[in-house]
Amino acid sequence: MTTPTFITLCLHTRQHADILKQLLEAHGITVVLSPLTGVAEAGDVVRLRISPEQLTAALKVTESGAHESVAELERKMAGVSGSLLVPVDFSDSSILAVRIAFQLADRLSLMPVVLHAYTAPYFVDAPVAEDPMGTDDLGLDELELQAAHTMNDMAARQMHALRKKIDQLIKKGEIHSVDFRTIIEEGVPEDVILRYTRLSPPALVVMATRGRDRQHIDSMGSITAEVLDRCRVPLFTVPDNVGFNDIKEIKKLAFLCTMTRQDILSIETLMRMFDYPEVEMWLLAAEPGRSEAHTHTQLQAFVEYLRETYPGAVFHTVTPGTGEVRELTAGLVADKGVELIIVPNRKTNMLQRLFKPGMAHRIFFEGDVPLLVLPV
């Protein structure tokens, strides 16, 4: 009797794999869940396997318009919406962020939401000894209201101009043609952005930032850095001196591993959703492990698994103990031409961020390479 042959369709945690298994089995596709072995810290990650003969049918179920696509199913299981948030300040960097965001939105079947936040002037109500101009009759409340209306009108005109420019660039083929919407809100920009990610979690946030040669100008008040530290959805940063025109050109990546099962899920999602069969990736530990030898063993086991799972890609390990992570990533950018750094970002409180900034924060201020920051 011939033993049936199965191939891996995807990887998921047990809970998420069960959801997809039910969807496929409802369409007559046999699904086998098997534990992931041979990889340290795999935890409850399982393989979702089907027969090769049913692969086409499985892809139709997961990708057809009548059912959730793979990307949509990912978002549903992760509890995020089908939007991609693009905060803008109407600078030249905003257009760059929009261009990259629309490319990502097109690839991930997301709707871009272009958001601008403005801060209206605030007047301190203080006693005035004399009022020769008679302005007391106006009252500070009225002045504040007039100022707020003025700021709102200005922001609306700027957003209208930006939308018009985006439409022109779409017609010229310089920006991907996708449906998008715009939002204007009053408030401190970083607070507005973070509130949006909490109330309507997007699948991804794309934000422009200054290159390293200009970050000193606003390093203390960088909106992107503040959002990066506190955001609980993936964040893609786009330096204004970025060296690529299309997201498809990114082929060399550095991945900072957490040494947990989250690494497996992150790379599996990245490779499948971003369609990266030919990338070259360097893996290094984001934090020191129990020992250099133990960390190296874990990384090597992970790389062997990745080489088997993605034969079209090339994977390397970066030996731990040869320098700080920031130095190692800077060396990969300089020597290997790494074009994107994928960084895990753990949730911290205000005091922790003040006295011990996270790895993503430190790399953000020291490089000109885009970051994909993943909350863990």
C-alpha positions as CSV (number, residue, x, y, z in Angstrom):
1,M,0.0,0.0,0.0
2,T,1.4,3.4,-1.1
3,T,1.9,5.9,1.7
4,P,0.1,9.2,0.8
5,T,2.4,12.2,0.0
6,F,1.7,15.6,1.5
7,I,3.3,19.0,1.0
8,T,3.4,22.0,3.3
9,L,0.9,24.7,2.4
10,C,1.8,27.0,5.3
11,L,2.8,27.3,8.9
12,H,0.6,28.6,11.8
13,T,0.0,28.3,15.5
14,R,-2.4,25.5,16.4
15,Q,-5.3,27.9,16.9
16,H,-4.9,29.7,13.5
17,A,-4.1,26.4,11.7
18,D,-7.4,25.0,12.9
19,I,-9.3,27.9,11.4
20,L,-7.7,27.4,8.0
21,K,-8.1,23.6,8.2
22,Q,-11.9,24.1,8.7
23,L,-12.1,26.4,5.7
24,L,-10.3,24.0,3.4
25,E,-12.1,20.9,4.7
26,A,-15.4,22.6,4.0
27,H,-14.4,22.5,0.4
28,G,-13.5,18.9,0.3
29,I,-9.7,19.3,0.8
30,T,-7.9,16.8,3.1
31,V,-5.7,18.6,5.6
32,V,-3.1,17.1,7.9
33,L,-1.6,19.1,10.8
34,S,1.8,18.0,11.9
35,P,4.1,19.5,14.6
36,L,7.2,21.4,13.4
37,T,10.2,19.4,14.5
38,G,13.9,20.1,14.3
39,V,13.7,23.8,15.1
40,A,14.4,25.1,18.6
41,E,11.5,27.0,20.3
42,A,9.0,25.9,17.7
43,G,6.4,25.8,20.4
44,D,2.8,25.3,19.1
45,V,3.7,26.1,15.5
46,V,2.4,23.4,13.1
47,R,2.6,22.6,9.4
48,L,-0.6,22.6,7.5
49,R,-0.1,19.9,4.8
50,I,-2.2,18.8,1.8
51,S,-1.7,16.4,-1.1
52,P,0.0,17.8,-4.2
53,E,-3.1,17.0,-6.3
54,Q,-5.2,19.3,-4.2
55,L,-2.8,22.3,-4.2
56,T,-4.6,24.1,-7.0
57,A,-8.0,23.7,-5.3
58,A,-6.5,24.8,-1.9
59,L,-5.1,28.0,-3.5
60,K,-8.4,28.7,-5.2
61,V,-10.2,28.5,-1.9
62,T,-7.8,30.7,0.0
63,E,-7.3,33.2,-2.8
64,S,-10.6,33.4,-4.7
65,G,-12.8,36.5,-4.4
66,A,-15.6,34.4,-2.9
67,H,-13.5,33.6,0.2
68,E,-10.8,35.2,2.2
69,S,-7.5,35.4,0.5
70,V,-4.4,34.3,2.2
71,A,-3.6,37.9,3.2
72,E,-7.1,38.5,4.3
73,L,-7.2,35.3,6.4
74,E,-3.9,36.4,8.0
75,R,-5.4,39.7,9.0
76,K,-8.6,38.1,10.3
77,M,-6.7,35.7,12.5
78,A,-4.4,38.5,13.7
79,G,-7.3,40.7,14.5
80,V,-6.4,43.6,12.2
81,S,-8.3,45.4,9.5
82,G,-7.6,45.5,5.8
83,S,-6.1,48.9,5.9
84,L,-2.6,50.3,5.7
85,L,-2.0,53.6,7.5
86,V,0.3,56.3,6.0
87,P,0.8,59.3,8.2
88,V,1.9,62.4,6.2
89,D,3.0,65.9,7.0
90,F,2.9,67.2,3.3
91,S,6.7,67.2,2.9
92,D,8.5,65.7,0.0
93,S,9.1,62.7,2.3
94,S,5.4,62.2,2.4
95,I,5.2,61.4,-1.3
96,L,8.0,58.9,-0.9
97,A,6.1,57.2,2.0
98,V,2.9,57.2,-0.1
99,R,4.7,55.6,-3.1
100,I,6.1,52.8,-1.0
101,A,2.9,52.4,1.0
102,F,0.8,52.0,-2.2
103,Q,3.2,49.4,-3.5
104,L,2.8,47.4,-0.3
105,A,-0.9,47.9,-0.3
106,D,-1.1,46.5,-3.8
107,R,0.9,43.5,-2.9
108,L,-1.0,42.8,0.3
109,S,-4.5,43.6,-0.9
110,L,-4.9,46.5,1.6
111,M,-6.5,49.9,1.4
112,P,-4.2,52.8,2.2
113,V,-5.5,55.4,4.7
114,V,-3.5,58.7,4.3
115,L,-3.7,60.4,7.7
116,H,-2.6,64.0,8.6
117,A,-2.7,65.2,12.2
118,Y,-2.4,68.9,13.1
119,T,-2.1,70.7,16.4
120,A,-4.2,73.8,16.9
121,P,-2.7,76.7,18.8
122,Y,-3.3,76.8,22.5
123,F,-3.8,80.1,24.3
124,V,-3.1,80.5,28.0
125,D,-5.9,82.3,29.8
126,A,-4.0,84.9,31.9
127,P,-5.2,88.2,33.4
128,V,-4.5,91.4,31.4
129,A,-4.0,94.6,33.2
130,E,-5.0,96.9,30.4
131,D,-6.7,96.2,27.0
132,P,-6.3,99.3,24.9
133,M,-7.2,97.4,21.7
134,G,-10.5,96.1,23.2
135,T,-9.7,92.4,22.5
136,D,-11.1,91.2,25.8
137,D,-14.5,91.3,24.1
138,L,-13.5,88.5,21.8
139,G,-12.5,86.1,24.6
140,L,-9.9,83.4,24.4
141,D,-12.4,80.7,23.7
142,E,-13.4,82.5,20.5
143,L,-9.8,83.1,19.5
144,E,-8.9,79.5,20.0
145,L,-12.0,78.4,17.9
146,Q,-11.0,80.7,15.1
147,A,-7.4,79.4,15.2
148,A,-8.6,75.8,15.2
149,H,-10.9,76.5,12.1
150,T,-7.9,78.2,10.4
151,M,-5.6,75.2,11.0
152,N,-8.3,72.8,9.9
153,D,-9.0,74.7,6.7
154,M,-5.3,74.8,5.9
155,A,-4.9,71.1,6.6
156,A,-7.9,70.4,4.3
157,R,-6.4,72.4,1.5
158,Q,-3.1,70.7,1.8
159,M,-4.7,67.2,1.9
160,H,-6.7,68.1,-1.2
161,A,-3.5,69.2,-3.0
162,L,-1.8,66.0,-1.9
163,R,-4.7,63.8,-3.1
164,K,-4.6,65.7,-6.4
165,K,-0.9,65.0,-6.7
166,I,-1.3,61.3,-5.9
167,D,-4.0,61.0,-8.6
168,Q,-1.7,62.7,-11.1
169,L,1.2,60.3,-10.2
170,I,-1.1,57.3,-10.5
171,K,-2.1,58.4,-14.0
172,K,1.6,58.7,-14.9
173,G,2.2,55.2,-13.6
174,E,4.6,56.5,-10.9
175,I,2.4,55.3,-8.1
176,H,0.5,52.0,-7.9
177,S,-3.2,52.5,-8.7
178,V,-5.2,51.5,-5.5
179,D,-8.3,52.9,-3.9
180,F,-7.4,55.0,-0.9
181,R,-9.0,57.4,1.5
182,T,-7.8,60.4,3.5
183,I,-8.3,61.5,7.1
184,I,-7.6,64.8,8.9
185,E,-7.6,64.9,12.7
186,E,-6.7,67.5,15.3
187,G,-4.2,66.4,18.0
188,V,-0.6,65.6,18.7
189,P,0.5,63.6,15.6
190,E,2.0,60.7,17.4
191,D,-1.0,60.4,19.7
192,V,-3.4,60.5,16.8
193,I,-1.5,57.8,15.0
194,L,-1.3,55.5,18.0
195,R,-4.9,56.1,18.8
196,Y,-5.9,55.0,15.3
197,T,-3.7,51.9,15.5
198,R,-5.5,51.0,18.8
199,L,-9.1,51.6,17.6
200,S,-8.8,50.4,14.1
201,P,-5.6,48.3,13.9
202,P,-4.2,48.4,10.4
203,A,-2.2,45.5,9.0
204,L,0.8,47.8,8.6
205,V,1.9,51.4,9.2
206,V,4.3,53.1,6.7
207,M,6.1,56.2,7.9
208,A,8.7,58.4,6.3
209,T,11.7,59.5,8.3
210,R,14.8,61.6,7.9
211,G,18.1,60.1,6.8
212,R,20.9,59.8,9.3
213,D,22.5,63.0,8.0
214,R,19.4,65.0,9.0
215,Q,18.1,63.1,12.0
216,H,20.0,65.4,14.4
217,I,17.6,68.2,13.5
218,D,14.6,66.6,15.2
219,S,15.9,63.5,16.9
220,M,14.3,64.4,20.2
221,G,10.9,65.0,18.8
222,S,10.8,62.4,16.0
223,I,7.2,61.4,15.5
224,T,8.3,58.2,13.8
225,A,10.5,57.2,16.7
226,E,7.7,57.8,19.2
227,V,5.3,55.7,17.2
228,L,8.0,53.0,16.7
229,D,8.4,52.7,20.4
230,R,4.8,52.3,21.3
231,C,3.0,50.9,18.2
232,R,1.6,47.4,18.5
233,V,1.2,46.7,14.8
234,P,4.0,46.2,12.2
235,L,5.7,49.4,11.1
236,F,7.7,50.0,7.9
237,T,10.0,53.0,8.0
238,V,11.1,54.8,4.8
239,P,14.2,57.1,5.1
240,D,14.1,60.1,2.7
241,N,17.3,59.0,1.1
242,V,16.2,55.4,0.5
243,G,18.1,53.6,-2.2
244,F,15.3,51.8,-4.1
245,N,12.3,52.8,-6.2
246,D,10.3,49.6,-5.9
247,I,9.7,47.3,-2.9
248,K,10.4,44.4,-5.3
249,E,14.0,45.6,-5.6
250,I,14.7,44.6,-1.9
251,K,16.5,41.3,-2.1
252,K,18.9,41.5,0.8
253,L,17.6,41.4,4.4
254,A,18.8,41.2,7.9
255,F,16.5,39.5,10.4
256,L,17.0,40.0,14.1
257,C,15.8,36.8,15.8
258,T,14.0,36.6,19.1
259,M,15.0,32.9,19.4
260,T,11.3,32.0,19.9
261,R,8.6,30.5,17.7
262,Q,7.7,34.0,16.7
263,D,10.7,34.0,14.3
264,I,9.2,31.1,12.4
265,L,5.8,32.7,12.0
266,S,7.3,36.1,11.1
267,I,9.6,34.7,8.3
268,E,6.9,32.4,7.0
269,T,4.4,35.3,6.7
270,L,7.1,37.6,5.2
271,M,8.2,35.0,2.5
272,R,4.6,34.1,1.5
273,M,2.9,37.5,1.7
274,F,5.7,39.5,0.2
275,D,6.6,36.8,-2.4
276,Y,10.3,36.7,-1.7
277,P,11.5,33.4,-3.2
278,E,15.0,34.7,-4.1
279,V,16.0,36.8,-1.2
280,E,19.3,36.6,0.7
281,M,18.9,36.8,4.4
282,W,21.3,37.1,7.3
283,L,20.0,36.0,10.7
284,L,21.4,37.2,14.0
285,A,20.2,37.2,17.6
286,A,18.5,40.4,18.7
287,E,19.5,39.7,22.3
288,P,22.3,37.6,23.8
289,G,21.2,34.1,24.8
290,R,22.4,31.8,27.5
291,S,25.7,31.4,25.9
292,E,27.3,32.2,22.5
293,A,27.5,28.4,21.7
294,H,23.8,27.9,22.6
295,T,22.7,30.9,20.5
296,H,24.8,29.7,17.5
297,T,23.3,26.3,17.7
298,Q,19.7,27.7,17.7
299,L,20.5,30.0,14.8
300,Q,22.1,27.2,12.8
301,A,19.1,24.9,13.4
302,F,16.8,27.7,12.3
303,V,18.8,28.3,9.1
304,E,18.8,24.6,8.2
305,Y,15.0,24.6,8.5
306,L,14.7,27.7,6.3
307,R,17.0,26.3,3.6
308,E,14.9,23.2,3.4
309,T,11.6,25.2,3.4
310,Y,12.7,27.9,1.0
311,P,15.2,26.4,-1.4
312,G,15.1,29.4,-3.7
313,A,16.4,31.8,-1.0
314,V,19.9,32.0,0.6
315,F,20.3,32.1,4.4
316,H,23.3,33.0,6.5
317,T,24.0,33.1,10.2
318,V,25.9,36.0,11.8
319,T,28.2,34.7,14.6
320,P,27.1,36.1,17.9
321,G,29.7,37.6,20.2
322,T,31.6,39.4,17.4
323,G,30.1,42.8,18.3
324,E,27.0,44.6,19.4
325,V,23.9,44.0,17.3
326,R,23.9,47.6,16.0
327,E,27.5,47.1,14.9
328,L,26.7,43.8,13.2
329,T,23.7,45.2,11.3
330,A,25.7,48.3,10.3
331,G,28.4,45.9,9.0
332,L,25.9,43.9,7.0
333,V,24.6,47.1,5.4
334,A,28.1,48.3,4.5
335,D,29.7,45.0,3.5
336,K,26.8,42.9,2.2
337,G,24.4,45.6,0.9
338,V,21.5,44.7,3.2
339,E,18.5,46.8,2.1
340,L,16.0,46.0,4.9
341,I,16.3,45.2,8.6
342,I,13.6,43.3,10.3
343,V,13.5,44.1,14.0
344,P,11.4,42.6,16.8
345,N,10.1,45.3,19.2
346,R,9.0,44.3,22.7
347,K,6.4,46.4,24.6
348,T,8.0,48.6,27.2
349,N,6.9,51.3,29.6
350,M,7.9,55.0,29.5
351,L,10.8,54.6,32.0
352,Q,12.2,51.6,30.1
353,R,12.1,53.6,26.9
354,L,13.8,56.5,28.6
355,F,16.7,54.7,30.2
356,K,17.0,51.7,27.9
357,P,15.7,52.3,24.4
358,G,14.7,49.2,22.5
359,M,16.8,47.7,19.7
360,A,14.5,49.0,17.0
361,H,14.8,52.6,18.4
362,R,18.6,52.5,18.5
363,I,19.0,51.0,15.0
364,F,16.4,53.6,13.7
365,F,18.6,56.6,14.7
366,E,21.8,55.1,13.5
367,G,21.1,54.0,9.9
368,D,19.6,54.9,6.6
369,V,18.1,51.5,5.9
370,P,14.4,50.9,6.0
371,L,13.1,48.9,9.0
372,L,10.3,46.5,9.3
373,V,9.5,46.6,13.0
374,L,7.4,43.7,14.3
375,P,5.8,43.8,17.7
376,V,6.5,40.8,19.9
